[in-house]
Structures are given as structure tokens and as C-alpha cells.
């Protein structure tokens, strides 16, 4: 990875990335960091960008969860039924985090 390659992984307008694109870029950044071959300054820069991507992904997931909950309420689902969906979403988020480790 050359000096600017960490920046090449993340566009200036990160908000335009969908979840899958952001996750792919985050995985590449983490892979580069895990290699341990980057100079300290570049590692810190890449780590900052990885944190930004992670926050972006979490925001997208939070919005999706809100939309699911809104739709469920609109359809008159009971709290028990909503709990099933919430547990599923939480399990998916945990699986995503485990896959990143």
C-alpha cells in the first residue's frame, strides 16, 4: 500500500456509499491494518477512516432497523412479534461484528 492508498479506499463523499460498499471498503482497510506493514502515521490515518466507515455502517443499520420497526407498527404487529424481529436484527449485528474480528 503506498502513502495515499488508504485514502483511495474511501471516497470523500462517504455518505453516498451503500452498506455493502462501505463494508467492503472497511474490510479492506482492516485487512491492511492487520498486515502490520504500514508506518505508524499511515496506520493511524487508516484507523481513523475505518472508524468513520464503521460509524457510517452503523448509521445505515440503525435507519434500516427504524424502518422495519415503523413498518411493523404500521401493520399492527404485537410487541412480541416485534421482539422476534429485534432479536433477529441484534443477532445479525453481532454476527457482523464477529466476522470483523
C-alpha positions as CSV (number, residue, x, y, z in Angstrom):
1,X,0.0,0.0,0.0
2,X,1.5,3.3,-0.9
3,X,1.2,6.5,1.1
4,X,-2.2,7.6,-0.4
5,X,-3.7,4.2,-0.9
6,X,-5.6,4.3,2.4
7,X,-7.4,7.4,1.1
8,X,-8.1,5.7,-2.2
9,X,-10.2,3.1,-0.4
10,X,-12.6,5.7,0.9
11,X,-14.1,8.4,-1.2
12,X,-14.5,12.0,0.0
13,X,-18.3,11.6,0.0
14,X,-18.6,8.5,2.1
15,X,-22.3,9.2,2.8
16,X,-23.0,8.1,-0.8
17,X,-21.8,4.6,-0.1
18,X,-24.4,2.0,0.5
19,X,-24.0,-0.6,3.3
20,X,-22.4,-3.3,1.2
21,X,-19.9,-0.9,-0.4
22,X,-18.9,0.6,2.9
23,X,-18.5,-2.8,4.5
24,X,-16.3,-3.9,1.6
25,X,-14.1,-0.9,2.0
26,X,-14.0,-1.3,5.8
27,X,-12.9,-5.0,5.4
28,X,-10.1,-3.9,3.0
29,X,-8.9,-1.3,5.4
30,X,-8.9,-3.7,8.4
31,X,-7.0,-6.2,6.2
32,X,-4.3,-3.7,5.5
33,X,-4.1,-2.7,9.2
34,X,-3.9,-6.4,10.2
35,X,-0.9,-7.0,8.0
36,X,1.1,-4.6,10.2
37,X,3.2,-3.4,7.4
38,X,2.1,0.3,7.4
39,X,4.1,3.1,9.0
40,X,2.6,4.3,12.3
41,X,1.3,7.6,10.9
42,X,-0.4,5.9,7.9
43,X,-1.8,3.2,10.2
44,X,-3.4,5.9,12.4
45,X,-4.9,7.6,9.3
46,X,-6.3,4.3,8.1
47,X,-7.7,3.5,11.5
48,X,-9.5,6.9,11.6
49,X,-11.0,6.2,8.2
50,X,-12.0,2.7,9.4
51,X,-13.8,4.2,12.4
52,X,-15.6,6.6,10.1
53,X,-16.7,3.7,7.8
54,X,-17.8,1.7,10.9
55,X,-20.0,4.7,12.1
56,X,-21.4,5.1,8.6
57,X,-22.4,1.3,8.5
58,X,-23.9,1.5,12.0
59,X,-26.0,4.6,10.9
60,X,-27.3,2.7,7.9
61,X,-28.2,-0.3,10.1
62,X,-29.9,2.0,12.6
63,X,-32.0,3.6,9.8
64,X,-32.9,0.1,8.5
65,X,-34.0,-1.0,11.9
66,X,-36.1,2.1,12.4
67,X,-37.8,1.5,9.1
68,X,-38.5,-2.2,10.0
69,X,-40.0,-1.1,13.3
70,X,-42.1,1.6,11.7
71,X,-43.5,-0.9,9.1
72,X,-44.2,-3.5,11.8
73,X,-46.2,-0.9,13.9
74,X,-48.0,0.3,10.8
75,X,-49.1,-3.3,10.1
76,X,-50.2,-3.7,13.7
77,X,-47.7,-6.3,14.8
78,X,-47.7,-7.0,18.5
79,X,-44.8,-6.3,20.8
80,X,-44.0,-10.0,21.0
81,X,-43.7,-10.2,17.2
82,X,-41.6,-7.0,17.1
83,X,-39.3,-8.6,19.8
84,X,-38.7,-11.5,17.5
85,X,-37.6,-9.2,14.7
86,X,-35.5,-7.1,17.1
87,X,-33.7,-10.2,18.3
88,X,-33.0,-11.2,14.7
89,X,-31.6,-7.7,13.9
90,X,-29.4,-7.8,17.1
91,X,-28.1,-11.3,16.2
92,X,-27.3,-10.2,12.7
93,X,-25.4,-7.1,14.0
94,X,-23.4,-9.4,16.5
95,X,-22.6,-11.7,13.6
96,X,-21.3,-8.8,11.5
97,X,-19.1,-7.7,14.4
98,X,-17.8,-11.2,15.0
99,X,-16.9,-11.5,11.3
100,X,-14.9,-8.3,11.5
101,X,-12.8,-9.6,14.4
